[in-house]
Amino acid sequence: MKKNEASLTSLISAFGRAYHSKYDTPKIFDDFIAKDLITQKEFADIRENMIKGIQFFNSKIAKKFQDHPDEILKWITQVQLSPTPLARAAYCENVLFHEMLLGVKQYVILGAGLDTFCFRHPELNDSIEIFEVDYPATQDFKKIRLANANYQIPDNLHFVSMDFTKEFTVQNLVEEGFIPNKKTLFSLLGVSYYLTKEENANLINKLFTKVPSGSSIVFDYADDKLFEEKGMSNRVQNMVQMASASGEPMKSCFTYDEMEKMLESSGLLIYEHLSPVTINNEFFRSRTDYLSAFETIHYIHAVKK
């Protein structure tokens, strides 16, 4: 993301989580704290802008619900905005809890934005060290929001400022208390598409150079249908077009074999792979609303040999 847009990106993501927590049932991922990090005006402004943009997303829905703005917002949020961020966050935190049972002591969130994990789980403050990696501007923005909402930053939460997509260094983590020889879980959510294949490979290689065997990573990636698949209500095509229009185009997609080879070159094995069908069955089954898994997005949990 562009530096000057980092806070906007994190706000829209928080909006999606806050909306889901407040209005959707059952919950895929309940971020009940997200609402505290957005002002009422910001929530109202994002809501209004999304409703105004319905013609871009779906002209039939725009016409059908022209007198029902809340239904338009629900459609845009549930079809386009929220499915992937909600399900991948739920998957990642499920993996984290399992990995903690296996000895993980450090959790590194790359592109943390307005992540609220440590505030939703204060009972883990003595069990795991959390390192949030993001742009300095985004982290300053988050600290202000936490202060405004009267949240105290716990001792186990560490902010690490850098553009990790361009220049990741373990040393930056170490300076904030990271211990390289401790078993670690990395999360890299909503990032891989915006990097080239080479940039993805280089980043993953750097992440795992010094951490011990058993350390692992959770991330999402787009498959090789990304630029062909339209998706339900053209949502995949819309996602690609919106990314391009924002000046941050999607750059990479992978076959499973390509992904396996890339990870293998950094000494990683795929422990678990969730296809769109699997994601839909695991996180969206039996829903009666619009929420369903994106057609081209996969999740991976890969472990260092």
PANUMAR-959735 format. One line per field, with one value per atom (N, C-alpha, C, O): z, y, x. Coordinates in steps of 0.2 Angstrom, whole numbers, plus 5000, padded with zeros to 4 digits. Layout:
! residues N
up	(Z_...)
north	(Y_...)
east	(X_...)
//
This chain:
! residues 305
up	(5000_5000_5000_5003_4997_4997_5004_5008_5006_5013_5015_5021_5010_5012_5012_5014_5010_5010_5015_5016_5019_5024_5029_5030_5031_5037_5034_5037_5028_5024_5023_5025_5021_5020_5026_5026_5032_5038_5041_5044_5039_5042_5038_5041_5032_5028_5030_5031_5031_5034_5041_5042_5045_5052_5051_5055_5046_5045_5043_5046_5039_5037_5043_5044_5047_5053_5058_5062_5059_5064_5061_5066_5055_5052_5054_5056_5052_5053_5061_5062_5065_5072_5074_5079_5072_5074_5071_5074_5064_5060_5058_5057_5057_5054_5059_5065_5057_5061_5057_5052_5058_5064_5062_5056_5067_5066_5063_5065_5058_5055_5059_5061_5061_5065_5068_5065_5075_5079_5082_5087_5078_5080_5083_5080_5090_5093_5096_5098_5094_5096_5090_5091_5084_5078_5078_5076_5081_5081_5085_5084_5090_5095_5092_5094_5086_5083_5077_5073_5076_5070_5073_5078_5071_5074_5070_5065_5073_5071_5064_5059_5063_5057_5051_5046_5053_5048_5046_5040_5051_5049_5044_5039_5046_5042_5035_5030_5034_5028_5024_5018_5027_5023_5020_5015_5025_5023_5017_5012_5017_5012_5006_5000_5006_5000_4996_4990_5000_4998_4994_4989_4998_4995_4988_4984_4988_4982_4976_4970_4978_4973_4970_4967_4972_4970_4963_4961_4959_4952_4949_4944_4952_4949_4951_4947_4957_4959_4955_4953_4955_4952_4951_4956_4945_4943_4945_4946_4944_4946_4953_4955_4957_4965_4966_4971_4963_4963_4962_4966_4957_4955_4960_4962_4962_4966_4973_4976_4976_4982_4983_4988_4977_4977_4983_4985_4986_4992_4998_5004_4998_5004_5005_5004_5007_5007_5012_5010_5017_5022_5018_5020_5014_5010_5005_5004_5002_4997_5001_4999_5007_5011_5013_5012_5015_5017_5011_5012_5005_4999_4997_4996_4997_4995_5000_4999_5007_5012_5012_5012_5011_5012_5005_5006_5000_4993_4992_4990_4992_4990_4995_4994_5000_5005_5010_5011_5013_5019_5019_5023_5014_5014_5015_5020_5011_5012_5019_5022_5020_5027_5033_5037_5033_5039_5039_5045_5034_5034_5035_5039_5032_5033_5040_5042_5043_5050_5054_5059_5053_5057_5057_5062_5050_5049_5053_5056_5052_5054_5062_5065_5065_5073_5075_5080_5071_5073_5073_5077_5068_5067_5073_5076_5074_5080_5086_5090_5088_5094_5094_5099_5089_5088_5089_5092_5085_5086_5093_5095_5096_5103_5107_5112_5106_5110_5108_5112_5102_5100_5101_5099_5105_5107_5104_5105_5100_5097_5102_5106_5102_5108_5105_5108_5098_5095_5089_5085_5088_5083_5079_5082_5073_5069_5064_5059_5064_5060_5055_5057_5049_5043_5040_5037_5040_5038_5043_5041_5049_5054_5054_5056_5051_5051_5058_5063_5059_5065_5068_5071_5068_5071_5078_5081_5081_5088_5092_5097_5089_5092_5100_5104_5101_5108_5113_5119_5110_5114_5115_5120_5111_5111_5116_5118_5116_5120_5126_5126_5130_5136_5140_5143_5140_5144_5141_5145_5135_5132_5133_5131_5137_5138_5140_5138_5144_5147_5143_5145_5138_5134_5127_5125_5124_5117_5116_5119_5113_5111_5104_5099_5103_5097_5094_5097_5087_5084_5078_5073_5078_5072_5068_5070_5062_5057_5052_5049_5051_5046_5045_5048_5041_5040_5046_5050_5047_5053_5054_5059_5048_5049_5051_5055_5049_5051_5058_5061_5060_5067_5072_5077_5070_5074_5074_5079_5068_5068_5073_5076_5073_5077_5085_5089_5086_5093_5096_5101_5091_5093_5094_5099_5090_5090_5097_5100_5098_5105_5111_5115_5111_5116_5117_5122_5111_5111_5114_5117_5113_5115_5122_5125_5125_5132_5132_5137_5127_5127_5129_5126_5134_5136_5132_5131_5129_5125_5130_5134_5129_5134_5133_5127_5138_5137_5132_5129_5130_5125_5117_5113_5117_5110_5108_5111_5102_5100_5093_5088_5092_5085_5082_5084_5076_5071_5065_5061_5064_5058_5053_5053_5047_5041_5035_5036_5029_5023_5021_5018_5025_5024_5017_5015_5013_5006_5002_4997_5004_5000_5004_5000_5010_5014_5020_5025_5021_5027_5030_5027_5037_5040_5047_5051_5049_5055_5061_5066_5059_5064_5067_5073_5062_5065_5070_5075_5069_5074_5080_5086_5080_5085_5090_5096_5087_5091_5095_5100_5093_5097_5102_5104_5102_5107_5104_5108_5097_5094_5095_5095_5097_5098_5092_5092_5088_5082_5083_5079_5089_5090_5093_5095_5094_5097_5091_5086_5092_5087_5086_5091_5080_5078_5072_5068_5073_5068_5064_5068_5058_5054_5051_5048_5050_5046_5041_5042_5035_5029_5025_5020_5028_5025_5020_5022_5014_5010_5007_5005_5006_5004_4997_4993_4997_4992_4985_4980_4984_4977_4974_4968_4979_4977_4976_4974_4977_4976_4970_4968_4966_4961_4964_4970_4960_4962_4965_4970_4962_4965_4971_4976_4972_4978_4984_4990_4982_4987_4989_4995_4985_4986_4990_4995_4989_4993_5000_5004_5001_5007_5012_5017_5009_5013_5015_5020_5010_5011_5017_5021_5017_5022_5029_5034_5029_5035_5039_5045_5035_5038_5038_5040_5037_5037_5044_5044_5049_5056_5061_5066_5059_5064_5064_5059_5070_5070_5066_5064_5065_5062_5066_5072_5063_5066_5066_5067_5065_5064_5057_5053_5057_5051_5049_5052_5043_5041_5038_5035_5039_5036_5031_5033_5025_5021_5016_5015_5012_5007_5000_5000_4995_4988_4983_4984_4977_4972_4967_4966_4965_4960_4953_4952_4948_4941_4937_4931_4941_4937_4939_4937_4943_4945_4940_4941_4934_4929_4924_4919_4925_4920_4923_4920_4930_4933_4935_4938_4933_4935_4942_4946_4944_4951_4951_4947_4957_4958_4958_4961_4954_4953_4951_4953_4947_4945_4950_4949_4956_4962_4961_4964_4958_4957_4952_4953_4947_4942_4945_4944_4949_4952_4957_4957_4961_4965_4961_4963_4956_4951_4949_4949_4946_4943_4949_4947_4955_4960_4962_4963_4962_4964_4959_4961_4953_4947_4948_4947_4948_4949_4954_4954_4960_4966_4965_4970_4960_4959_4962_4962_4965_4968_4965_4968_4959_4955_4958_4961_4957_4958_4953_4947_4956_4952_4951_4946_4956_4955_4957_4961_4954_4955_4954_4950_4957_4957_4956_4958_4953_4953_4959_4963_4961_4968_4967_4972_4961_4960_4961_4964_4958_4958_4966_4968_4969_4976_4980_4985_4979_4983_4981_4986_4975_4973_4977_4979_4977_4980_4987_4990_4990_4998_4999_5004_4995_4996_4995_4998_4991_4990_4996_4997_5000_5007_5013_5018_5011_5016_5020_5025_5016_5019_5016_5010_5020_5017_5019_5024_5014_5015_5020_5018_5025_5030_5029_5030_5027_5025_5020_5020_5015_5010_5009_5009_5009_5009_5002_5001_4998_4992_4993_4998_4988_4989_4991_4995_4988_4990_4997_5001_4999_5006_5011_5016_5009_5013_5014_5019_5008_5009_5013_5017_5013_5017_5025_5029_5026_5033_5036_5042_5033_5036_5034_5037_5028_5026_5025_5022_5027_5026_5029_5035_5026_5028_5030_5034_5027_5028_5024_5019_5026_5023_5020_5017_5021_5019_5012_5009_5011_5004_5005_5000_5011_5012_5010_5011_5006_5003_5001_5000_5001_4999_4992_4987_4992_4985_4981_4983_4974_4970_4968_4966_4969_4967_4973_4972_4979_4985_4989_4990_4990_4994_5000_5000_5005_5011_5012_5010_5014_5015_5023_5025_5026_5032_5030_5029_5030_5028_5034_5037_5035_5040_5038_5033_5042_5041_5043_5048_5038_5040_5045_5047)
north	(4994_5000_5006_5006_5012_5018_5021_5020_5024_5026_5031_5030_5035_5040_5037_5041_5031_5028_5022_5019_5021_5016_5016_5011_5022_5023_5022_5019_5024_5023_5015_5013_5012_5005_5001_4997_5003_5000_5001_4997_5007_5010_5006_5003_5005_5001_4994_4991_4991_4984_4984_4979_4988_4988_4989_4987_4993_4994_4988_4986_4984_4977_4973_4969_4973_4968_4971_4967_4978_4980_4979_4978_4980_4979_4971_4970_4967_4960_4958_4954_4961_4960_4962_4959_4968_4971_4968_4968_4967_4965_4958_4955_4954_4947_4942_4942_4937_4931_4925_4925_4919_4918_4922_4924_4923_4926_4921_4915_4924_4920_4922_4918_4928_4931_4937_4942_4937_4942_4947_4946_4952_4957_4963_4968_4962_4966_4972_4977_4973_4979_4984_4990_4981_4985_4992_4997_4992_4998_5003_5009_5001_5006_5010_5016_5008_5011_5015_5018_5016_5020_5025_5023_5031_5036_5035_5032_5038_5037_5040_5038_5046_5050_5045_5045_5042_5038_5032_5031_5029_5024_5026_5023_5032_5035_5037_5035_5039_5041_5035_5035_5030_5024_5021_5019_5021_5018_5022_5019_5028_5032_5031_5031_5031_5031_5024_5023_5019_5012_5012_5009_5015_5015_5018_5016_5024_5028_5024_5026_5019_5016_5010_5006_5008_5002_5001_4995_5006_5006_5002_4998_5004_5000_4993_4989_4991_4984_4980_4975_4983_4979_4983_4986_4985_4989_4986_4990_4980_4977_4977_4979_4976_4977_4985_4986_4989_4996_4998_5002_4995_4996_4993_4996_4987_4983_4986_4986_4988_4991_4999_5001_5002_5009_5013_5019_5010_5014_5010_5012_5006_5002_5002_4998_5008_5009_5004_5002_5002_4997_4990_4987_4989_4982_4983_4978_4989_4990_4989_4986_4992_4992_4984_4982_4981_4974_4970_4966_4971_4967_4969_4964_4975_4977_4974_4971_4974_4972_4965_4962_4961_4954_4950_4945_4953_4950_4952_4948_4959_4961_4962_4960_4966_4968_4963_4962_4959_4956_4948_4946_4945_4937_4935_4931_4938_4935_4938_4934_4944_4947_4943_4942_4942_4938_4931_4929_4927_4920_4919_4915_4923_4922_4924_4921_4929_4931_4925_4923_4922_4917_4911_4908_4909_4904_4905_4900_4911_4912_4911_4909_4914_4914_4907_4905_4903_4896_4892_4888_4894_4891_4893_4889_4899_4902_4898_4896_4897_4894_4887_4884_4883_4877_4877_4873_4882_4882_4884_4882_4888_4889_4883_4882_4878_4872_4868_4863_4869_4866_4870_4868_4875_4879_4885_4888_4888_4895_4900_4900_4904_4910_4917_4921_4917_4924_4924_4919_4929_4930_4936_4942_4936_4942_4943_4939_4949_4951_4956_4962_4954_4958_4962_4959_4968_4972_4972_4971_4974_4973_4978_4976_4984_4988_4990_4991_4989_4990_4983_4982_4978_4972_4973_4977_4968_4969_4962_4962_4958_4951_4952_4949_4956_4956_4959_4957_4963_4966_4962_4963_4957_4953_4947_4943_4946_4940_4942_4940_4946_4949_4943_4944_4937_4932_4929_4924_4931_4928_4932_4931_4938_4943_4940_4942_4934_4931_4925_4922_4924_4917_4918_4914_4924_4925_4932_4937_4934_4940_4942_4938_4948_4949_4955_4960_4954_4960_4962_4958_4968_4971_4975_4980_4973_4976_4980_4977_4986_4991_4997_4999_5001_5008_5012_5011_5017_5021_5025_5026_5028_5032_5028_5030_5022_5017_5016_5016_5014_5013_5019_5018_5025_5031_5032_5033_5031_5032_5027_5029_5020_5015_5017_5016_5019_5021_5027_5027_5032_5037_5034_5036_5030_5027_5023_5023_5019_5015_5020_5018_5025_5030_5033_5034_5035_5038_5034_5036_5027_5022_5019_5015_5022_5020_5013_5010_5011_5004_5005_5009_5002_5002_4997_4991_4999_4994_4989_4992_4983_4978_4977_4979_4974_4974_4969_4969_4964_4959_4961_4957_4967_4970_4975_4980_4973_4977_4980_4976_4986_4989_4990_4992_4987_4987_4991_4988_4997_5001_4999_5000_4997_4997_4995_4993_4996_4994_4987_4986_4982_4975_4972_4968_4975_4973_4974_4971_4980_4982_4980_4978_4981_4979_4976_4980_4970_4967_4965_4962_4966_4964_4961_4964_4956_4953_4957_4957_4961_4965_4970_4972_4973_4978_4974_4978_4968_4964_4963_4964_4962_4960_4966_4966_4972_4978_4980_4984_4977_4977_4972_4971_4967_4962_4955_4950_4954_4948_4943_4946_4937_4932_4927_4923_4927_4923_4916_4912_4913_4906_4903_4898_4908_4905_4904_4907_4898_4896_4902_4905_4903_4909_4907_4903_4911_4911_4918_4923_4918_4924_4924_4919_4930_4930_4935_4941_4934_4938_4938_4935_4942_4942_4948_4954_4947_4952_4956_4961_4952_4955_4952_4956_4946_4942_4944_4944_4946_4948_4954_4955_4958_4965_4965_4970_4959_4958_4954_4949_4954_4950_4943_4942_4938_4931_4932_4928_4935_4936_4939_4937_4945_4948_4944_4944_4940_4935_4930_4929_4927_4922_4925_4922_4931_4935_4936_4935_4939_4940_4934_4934_4929_4923_4920_4917_4920_4918_4922_4919_4928_4932_4931_4931_4930_4928_4922_4922_4917_4911_4909_4904_4914_4913_4911_4906_4914_4913_4910_4908_4909_4906_4898_4896_4895_4888_4884_4886_4877_4872_4872_4873_4871_4871_4878_4879_4884_4890_4890_4886_4894_4893_4900_4905_4900_4906_4904_4899_4909_4908_4914_4920_4913_4918_4916_4910_4921_4920_4921_4926_4918_4920_4918_4915_4922_4921_4915_4915_4911_4906_4909_4915_4904_4906_4908_4910_4908_4911_4918_4921_4921_4928_4933_4936_4933_4938_4935_4939_4929_4927_4926_4928_4924_4923_4929_4934_4930_4935_4935_4940_4929_4928_4930_4933_4928_4930_4937_4941_4939_4947_4950_4956_4947_4950_4952_4957_4949_4952_4951_4955_4946_4945_4950_4953_4951_4956_4963_4967_4964_4971_4972_4977_4967_4967_4969_4973_4966_4967_4974_4978_4976_4983_4988_4993_4987_4992_4993_4998_4987_4988_4991_4996_4990_4994_5001_5005_5003_5010_5014_5020_5010_5014_5015_5018_5012_5013_5008_5008_5002_4997_4990_4986_4989_4983_4977_4976_4972_4965_4962_4963_4959_4958_4950_4948_4946_4939_4934_4936_4929_4923_4917_4917_4911_4905_4899_4899_4894_4887_4884_4887_4879_4875_4873_4874_4870_4868_4874_4873_4879_4885_4887_4889_4887_4889_4884_4886_4878_4873_4873_4872_4874_4875_4881_4881_4887_4893_4892_4894_4889_4888_4883_4884_4878_4873_4876_4874_4881_4884_4888_4889_4889_4893_4888_4890_4881_4876_4875_4873_4877_4876_4871_4870_4867_4862_4865_4868_4863_4865_4860_4854_4863_4859_4858_4853_4864_4864_4869_4874_4867_4871_4871_4866_4877_4878_4881_4887_4877_4879_4884_4883_4887_4891_4887_4889_4881_4876_4874_4874_4873_4871_4877_4876_4883_4889_4890_4891_4889_4890_4885_4887_4878_4873_4874_4873_4877_4878_4884_4884_4889_4896_4899_4903_4896_4899_4895_4897_4889_4884_4885_4888_4884_4885_4892_4893_4897_4904_4906_4903_4910_4913_4920_4923_4923_4930_4929_4924_4935_4935_4932_4931_4931_4929_4922_4917_4922_4916_4917_4923_4912_4912_4915_4913_4919_4922_4916_4911_4916_4911_4909_4903_4914_4913_4913_4913_4914_4915_4908_4905_4907_4901_4903_4908_4898_4900_4894_4888_4896_4891_4892_4897_4886_4886_4882_4876_4885_4882_4882_4887_4876_4875_4874_4871_4877_4876_4869_4867_4866_4859_4859_4854)
east	(5004_5000_5004_5010_5002_5005_5006_5001_5011_5012_5006_5004_5004_4999_4992_4987_4992_4985_4984_4979_4990_4990_4984_4981_4983_4978_4971_4967_4970_4963_4962_4957_4967_4967_4965_4961_4968_4967_4960_4957_4958_4951_4946_4941_4947_4941_4941_4936_4947_4947_4944_4940_4945_4942_4935_4931_4932_4925_4922_4917_4925_4922_4922_4917_4927_4927_4921_4918_4921_4916_4909_4905_4908_4901_4899_4894_4904_4902_4901_4896_4905_4904_4897_4893_4895_4888_4882_4877_4883_4877_4876_4870_4881_4881_4880_4883_4876_4875_4875_4871_4878_4883_4890_4891_4894_4901_4906_4906_4909_4915_4921_4925_4922_4927_4925_4923_4925_4921_4927_4929_4928_4932_4928_4926_4926_4922_4925_4922_4932_4935_4936_4937_4936_4937_4933_4935_4927_4922_4925_4924_4929_4932_4938_4939_4940_4946_4944_4948_4937_4935_4930_4926_4930_4926_4919_4918_4914_4907_4906_4903_4910_4910_4913_4911_4919_4922_4918_4918_4915_4910_4905_4903_4902_4896_4899_4895_4905_4908_4909_4908_4912_4914_4907_4907_4902_4896_4893_4890_4893_4890_4893_4890_4900_4904_4903_4902_4902_4901_4894_4893_4889_4882_4882_4879_4885_4886_4889_4888_4894_4897_4894_4897_4888_4884_4884_4884_4883_4883_4889_4888_4895_4901_4901_4903_4898_4898_4893_4894_4887_4881_4875_4872_4874_4868_4861_4857_4861_4854_4853_4847_4858_4857_4855_4851_4859_4857_4850_4847_4847_4840_4836_4831_4837_4833_4832_4827_4837_4837_4838_4841_4836_4837_4834_4837_4829_4826_4828_4825_4833_4835_4843_4846_4845_4853_4856_4862_4853_4856_4857_4862_4852_4853_4858_4862_4859_4865_4871_4876_4872_4878_4879_4885_4874_4875_4878_4882_4875_4877_4884_4888_4886_4893_4898_4903_4896_4901_4901_4907_4896_4896_4898_4901_4897_4899_4906_4910_4908_4914_4920_4925_4918_4923_4925_4931_4921_4922_4924_4928_4922_4923_4930_4932_4935_4942_4945_4948_4945_4948_4945_4949_4939_4936_4938_4941_4938_4939_4947_4949_4951_4958_4961_4965_4958_4959_4957_4961_4951_4949_4954_4955_4956_4960_4967_4969_4970_4976_4976_4981_4971_4971_4970_4972_4966_4965_4972_4974_4976_4983_4987_4991_4987_4991_4989_4994_4983_4981_4984_4987_4984_4986_4994_4997_4997_5005_5007_5013_5003_5005_5006_5010_5001_5001_5008_5010_5011_5017_5023_5028_5022_5028_5030_5035_5025_5027_5026_5022_5031_5032_5032_5031_5032_5032_5027_5027_5024_5019_5020_5020_5022_5024_5019_5018_5015_5010_5012_5014_5013_5016_5010_5006_5010_5005_4999_4993_5001_4996_4990_4984_4991_4985_4982_4986_4976_4972_4971_4965_4975_4974_4973_4976_4968_4966_4968_4965_4972_4972_4974_4971_4979_4981_4976_4976_4972_4967_4961_4957_4960_4954_4956_4952_4963_4965_4970_4976_4968_4973_4975_4981_4972_4974_4980_4984_4983_4989_4995_5000_4994_4999_5006_5011_5005_5012_5014_5018_5010_5011_5015_5018_5014_5016_5018_5015_5024_5026_5023_5024_5020_5017_5021_5022_5023_5027_5022_5021_5020_5016_5021_5024_5021_5026_5021_5017_5023_5019_5023_5028_5020_5022_5022_5018_5027_5027_5021_5018_5018_5012_5006_5002_5006_5000_5000_4995_5006_5007_5006_5003_5008_5007_4999_4996_4996_4989_4985_4980_4988_4985_4986_4981_4991_4993_4988_4986_4987_4982_4975_4972_4973_4966_4966_4961_4971_4971_4970_4967_4974_4974_4967_4965_4964_4958_4952_4947_4953_4948_4950_4947_4955_4957_4960_4959_4963_4967_4974_4978_4976_4983_4987_4985_4993_4997_5000_5004_4999_5002_5010_5012_5013_5020_5022_5028_5018_5020_5018_5019_5016_5015_5020_5022_5024_5029_5028_5026_5029_5028_5035_5040_5035_5041_5039_5036_5043_5041_5046_5052_5043_5047_5042_5036_5044_5041_5044_5048_5041_5043_5043_5047_5039_5038_5044_5046_5048_5053_5060_5065_5060_5067_5065_5065_5064_5063_5070_5074_5071_5077_5075_5071_5078_5077_5079_5077_5084_5087_5082_5083_5078_5073_5068_5066_5067_5063_5067_5064_5073_5077_5078_5078_5078_5079_5073_5073_5067_5061_5060_5054_5065_5064_5063_5062_5063_5062_5068_5074_5067_5073_5073_5068_5078_5078_5077_5075_5080_5080_5074_5074_5069_5063_5058_5057_5054_5049_5044_5041_5043_5039_5033_5034_5028_5023_5022_5021_5023_5022_5015_5013_5012_5006_5007_5010_5005_5006_4999_4999_4995_4988_4986_4988_4984_4982_4988_4987_4993_4999_5002_5004_5002_5006_5004_5008_4997_4995_4998_4999_5000_5003_5011_5014_5014_5021_5022_5017_5027_5029_5031_5032_5031_5033_5040_5041_5044_5051_5051_5055_5047_5047_5044_5046_5039_5036_5042_5042_5045_5050_5056_5058_5058_5063_5061_5065_5055_5052_5052_5054_5049_5048_5055_5056_5060_5067_5070_5073_5069_5072_5068_5072_5062_5058_5061_5061_5063_5065_5072_5074_5076_5084_5086_5090_5084_5086_5082_5084_5076_5071_5072_5074_5070_5071_5066_5061_5068_5063_5057_5057_5051_5045_5041_5035_5045_5042_5038_5040_5033_5029_5026_5027_5022_5019_5012_5011_5007_5000_5000_5001_4998_4996_4991_4989_4988_4984_4987_4991_4984_4987_4982_4977_4983_4978_4980_4986_4976_4978_4978_4977_4980_4982_4975_4976_4969_4963_4962_4957_4966_4965_4963_4958_4966_4965_4960_4959_4957_4952_4945_4940_4945_4939_4935_4938_4929_4925_4922_4922_4920_4918_4910_4907_4907_4900_4899_4903_4894_4893_4899_4900_4904_4910_4915_4919_4914_4918_4925_4929_4928_4935_4937_4943_4934_4936_4936_4940_4931_4930_4936_4939_4938_4944_4950_4954_4951_4957_4957_4962_4951_4950_4951_4955_4949_4949_4957_4959_4960_4967_4971_4975_4970_4973_4972_4976_4965_4963_4966_4967_4968_4970_4978_4981_4981_4988_4992_4998_4989_4992_4990_4986_4992_4989_4991_4997_4987_4989_4994_4993_4999_5005_5006_5009_5004_5006_5000_4995_5000_4996_5000_5004_4998_5002_4997_4992_5000_4998_5000_5005_4997_4999_5006_5010_5008_5015_5020_5025_5018_5023_5024_5029_5018_5018_5023_5027_5022_5025_5033_5037_5035_5042_5045_5050_5041_5044_5045_5050_5040_5041_5047_5051_5047_5053_5060_5064_5060_5067_5069_5075_5064_5066_5066_5066_5065_5065_5059_5059_5053_5047_5043_5043_5039_5034_5027_5025_5022_5015_5012_5012_5010_5007_4999_4996_4997_4989_4988_4991_4984_4982_4974_4971_4971_4964_4962_4964_4959_4956_4950_4947_4947_4941_4935_4931_4935_4929_4930_4925_4936_4937_4936_4933_4938_4937_4929_4927_4926_4918_4915_4911_4917_4914_4916_4912_4922_4924_4922_4920_4921_4919_4912_4910_4909_4903_4897_4892_4898_4893_4886_4886_4881_4874_4872_4868_4876_4874_4868_4867_4864_4858_4859_4854_4865_4866_4870_4870_4874_4878_4885_4888_4887_4894_4896_4892_4901_4904_4911_4913_4915_4922_4924_4920_4929_4931_4933_4937_4932_4933_4940_4942_4945_4952_4957_4963_4954_4959_4960_4955_4966_4968_4972_4975_4972_4976_4981_4980_4987_4992_4995_4996_4996_5001_5007_5006_5013_5019_5024_5024_5027_5032_5039_5040_5043_5051_5053_5052_5056_5059_5064_5067)
//
